[in-house]
Amino acid sequence: MKCIICGKEIKDKDYVQCPDCKNYMHKSCIDEEVLMDVTGEYLCPICAARAALDWLDNIISLYASSMKGEDRKEIIERLKTYIRLLEEA
């Protein structure tokens, strides 16, 4: 099995498995603050990003009409930056 983060073979017992997609990760590859869900489970980067996007979908859907002017432009620009980052990776 290979680590979803670094792509290297997992040879020892120092790994965790994403509860959602069942991918494996070296414990040393995990940033706990970023990849831990509210129940304390380690999510792979893909599942963590999807969970974050689900949360963001809810916020933007509920409050888009209250976002005005410069605040709205800032959020749009940050979202565009994320898209460029993903396209270039």
Steps between C-alpha positions, in 0.01 A plus 500: 500500500609857428453824691242725331703806604861420409444206266764288672449141606377448857726237652441526872207533737536879524199584283131592520210434268248762388160391634321638194694375197721241675827645359813456712736771627829502691443660839805717429332641185194624689449857619263423788342845511408482133404136455319413822121510499278600793490142630880472508530283188773572245362579156712478187559838327231425240230415753607792723474739204156362410382545860632857502328572169172361634532737795587791268205414272266536797649832612496657155152367417358640822682833510593596142237773492651665808852510349549843347763711329864445587423204726326322212788581261754365750315169531469469121872566453595246764279238334663576164841452662397156626383402152830613344694310765310180424534543126877548524565207736 
